[in-house]
Amino acid sequence: MYKLTREINLFYIDNGIRERIVKENETYKVLNTTLQFTEAEILELVANESEKFSPNAIFRPVYQETVLPNLAYIGGSGELAYWLELKSSFEVLQLTFPILVHRDSVLLVTEKQNQKLQKLDLNYKQLFLNDADLSKTIIQKYSTNLLDFAGLKSQLHKQFDLLRETAIKTDKSFENALYAQERKQVKGLENLEKKLLRAEKKVLKDKTDRVFIEKEILFPNKSLQERTQNFAEFYLDSEPDFIVNLKKHINPLEIGFKVIQT
């Protein structure tokens, strides 16, 4: 069984208007207009003047594959999500569901931005970390103190393993008490680790602030660059090499996220 967002996922388009079609009782109405049709009238309109009907976003894939079938569809994550929601609809309507191919995504970096990142000793993969992990990475990179207690926790586990061997030989009931004590001490180390990290974060605030300024430029509003910036901004600065550079690095059938210096 398939389910679309609305009962009718089509707009009426004519003479400069594009308004949603709704069904009220047995009448089909065009919102914000006086237009209305009986079922027979609207079916006749579909048959004879189909150009007056336009799909909404969720219904567009079905409409598209009916009008102009494709072997494959290349799109971004948001676009492909629409298609996947409609797979059962294609089965019900007996339409061939195309192969879905996730297109390349690109982060464009200017030479100046690249130089700043090099000075901060950051690689591009680190910029894709969430803010908390990126902040921790920066602090661990520049701090002169021991901030990762993984080695200490490993030693602690080994010591308790030795204690358990002795406890089992003496009195097996001690084993649960040792596990409880082990968890308590590991938790204590983790709390100390967090406190030290917070203290170092204050000391290295200037460094972390500079990193996050660069990240905000490359990921405006914590989103992908391609969703907020127009390619023309980069084209005007590097034209005519911009298009040539993109063609050299982008393969529409290769799944990945590419960082390209403009």
C-alpha positions in Angstrom: 0.0 0.0 0.0 1.4 3.4 -0.9 0.7 6.7 0.7 1.4 10.2 -0.6 1.5 13.5 1.3 -2.0 14.6 0.1 -5.0 13.1 -1.5 -4.2 15.1 -4.7 -0.6 15.9 -5.4 -1.2 18.1 -8.4 -1.4 21.9 -9.1 -3.6 23.6 -11.7 -1.4 25.8 -13.9 -2.8 28.3 -16.5 -2.7 32.0 -17.3 0.0 32.7 -14.8 -1.5 30.9 -11.8 -0.3 27.7 -10.2 -2.6 26.6 -7.4 -3.2 23.3 -5.6 -6.2 21.1 -6.6 -8.4 19.9 -3.7 -11.5 17.7 -3.6 -14.5 18.8 -1.6 -17.3 16.3 -1.6 -17.6 15.4 -5.3 -16.2 18.7 -6.6 -12.6 19.4 -7.6 -11.6 23.0 -6.7 -8.5 25.1 -7.5 -7.5 26.9 -4.3 -7.5 30.7 -4.4 -9.6 30.8 -7.6 -13.2 30.3 -8.5 -12.4 27.4 -10.7 -14.1 24.0 -10.0 -14.8 20.8 -11.9 -16.8 17.7 -11.7 -15.0 14.4 -11.9 -15.9 14.0 -15.5 -14.8 17.5 -16.3 -11.4 17.2 -14.7 -10.7 13.8 -16.3 -11.6 15.3 -19.7 -9.2 18.2 -18.9 -6.4 15.7 -18.0 -7.0 13.9 -21.3 -7.1 16.9 -23.5 -5.1 19.6 -21.8 -2.6 17.8 -19.6 -0.2 20.7 -19.7 -2.5 22.4 -17.2 -1.5 20.0 -14.5 1.8 20.3 -12.5 3.0 17.9 -9.8 4.1 18.9 -6.3 7.6 17.9 -5.1 6.7 14.4 -3.8 4.7 13.5 -6.9 7.2 14.9 -9.5 9.2 11.6 -9.9 6.0 9.7 -10.8 5.0 12.4 -13.2 8.4 12.6 -14.7 8.8 8.9 -15.4 5.3 8.8 -16.9 6.1 11.6 -19.4 9.8 10.8 -20.1 11.0 7.5 -18.7 14.7 7.3 -17.6 17.1 4.4 -17.1 18.7 6.2 -14.2 18.3 9.3 -12.2 21.2 11.2 -10.7 20.5 13.5 -7.8 21.4 14.7 -4.3 20.4 13.2 -1.0 17.2 15.2 -0.6 16.1 14.5 -4.2 16.7 10.7 -3.9 14.8 10.7 -0.6 11.7 11.7 -2.5 12.2 8.9 -5.0 12.7 6.2 -2.3 9.4 7.3 -0.6 7.6 6.6 -3.9 9.0 3.2 -4.8 5.8 1.4 -3.8 3.8 4.0 -5.8 5.7 3.0 -9.0 4.8 -0.6 -8.3 1.1 0.2 -8.0 1.1 2.4 -11.1 3.2 -0.3 -13.0 5.9 2.2 -13.8 9.6 1.2 -14.2 11.5 2.5 -11.2 14.9 4.0 -12.4 18.3 3.3 -11.0 19.1 5.9 -8.4 22.6 7.4 -8.5 23.9 9.7 -5.8 25.7 12.6 -7.5 29.0 14.1 -6.4 29.0 16.7 -3.7 31.7 19.4 -3.8 33.3 21.8 -1.3 35.0 24.7 -3.0 37.9 26.2 -1.2 39.8 29.3 -2.2 43.6 29.4 -2.1 43.5 31.8 0.8 41.2 29.5 2.8 43.4 26.6 2.1 46.5 28.5 3.4 44.6 29.4 6.6 43.7 25.7 7.2 47.3 24.7 6.6 48.5 27.2 9.2 46.0 25.8 11.6 47.3 22.3 10.8 43.8 21.0 9.9 42.8 18.6 7.2 39.5 18.7 5.4 38.2 15.5 7.0 38.4 17.1 10.4 36.1 19.9 9.3 33.3 17.4 8.8 33.4 16.4 12.4 30.6 17.7 14.6 31.5 20.7 16.7 32.2 18.8 19.9 34.6 16.3 18.2 36.3 19.0 16.3 36.8 21.1 19.4 38.3 18.0 21.2 40.6 17.3 18.2 41.9 20.9 18.2 42.6 20.8 22.0 44.3 17.4 21.8 46.5 18.7 18.9 47.7 21.8 20.6 47.7 20.9 24.3 50.9 20.0 26.0 49.1 18.1 28.7 47.8 14.5 28.8 44.2 14.7 27.8 43.4 11.2 26.7 43.3 8.8 29.6 42.9 5.7 27.3 46.3 4.3 28.4 45.6 4.8 32.1 42.2 3.1 31.7 43.8 0.2 29.9 46.3 -0.2 32.8 43.5 0.0 35.3 41.6 -2.8 33.5 44.7 -5.0 33.6 45.2 -4.5 37.3 41.6 -5.4 38.0 42.0 -8.5 35.8 44.9 -9.6 38.0 42.9 -8.9 41.1 40.0 -11.0 39.8 42.3 -14.0 39.2 43.2 -13.9 42.9 39.7 -13.2 44.1 38.2 -16.2 42.2 40.8 -18.5 43.9 40.0 -17.0 47.3 36.3 -16.2 47.3 34.2 -16.0 44.2 31.8 -13.5 45.8 34.6 -10.8 45.7 34.3 -10.8 41.9 31.1 -8.6 41.7 32.6 -6.2 44.2 35.7 -5.9 42.0 33.6 -5.2 38.9 31.7 -2.5 40.8 35.0 -0.9 42.0 36.5 -1.1 38.5 33.5 0.8 37.0 33.7 3.4 39.7 37.4 4.1 39.1 37.0 4.2 35.3 34.1 6.6 35.7 36.4 8.8 38.0 39.1 8.9 35.3 36.5 9.8 32.6 35.2 12.7 34.8 38.8 13.9 35.3 39.4 13.7 31.6 36.3 15.8 30.8 37.3 18.4 33.4 40.8 18.7 32.0 39.4 19.0 28.5 37.1 21.9 29.6 40.1 23.7 31.3 42.2 23.3 28.2 39.4 24.5 26.0 39.5 27.8 27.9 43.3 28.1 27.5 43.1 27.4 23.7 39.9 29.4 23.1 41.7 31.7 20.5 42.8 28.7 18.5 39.5 26.9 18.5 37.6 30.2 17.6 39.8 30.6 14.6 39.1 27.1 13.4 35.3 27.5 13.8 35.4 30.8 11.9 36.9 29.0 9.0 34.4 26.1 9.3 31.5 28.6 9.3 32.8 30.1 6.1 33.0 26.7 4.4 29.8 25.4 5.9 27.4 28.4 6.2 24.7 28.0 8.8 26.1 24.5 9.6 25.0 23.3 6.2 26.6 22.2 2.9 28.1 25.0 0.9 26.1 24.0 -2.2 22.8 24.7 -0.3 23.6 28.3 0.5 26.1 29.7 -2.0 25.7 30.2 -5.7 28.5 28.8 -7.9 28.6 32.2 -9.7 30.4 33.6 -6.6 33.3 31.3 -7.4 33.0 31.5 -11.2 33.5 35.3 -11.2 36.7 35.0 -9.2 38.3 32.2 -11.2 36.7 32.3 -14.6 37.5 30.8 -17.2 39.3 28.1 -15.3 36.5 27.4 -12.9 34.4 25.1 -15.2 37.5 23.3 -16.5 38.6 22.7 -13.0 35.2 21.2 -12.0 35.1 19.0 -15.0 38.5 17.6 -14.2 37.6 16.6 -10.7 33.9 15.6 -10.9 32.6 12.3 -12.1 28.7 12.2 -11.9 28.8 8.4 -11.5 31.4 8.3 -8.8 29.9 8.5 -5.3 31.9 10.8 -3.0 32.5 14.2 -1.5 35.2 16.2 -3.1 37.2 19.2 -1.9 38.3 21.4 -4.9 40.5 24.4 -4.6 39.4 27.2 -6.8 
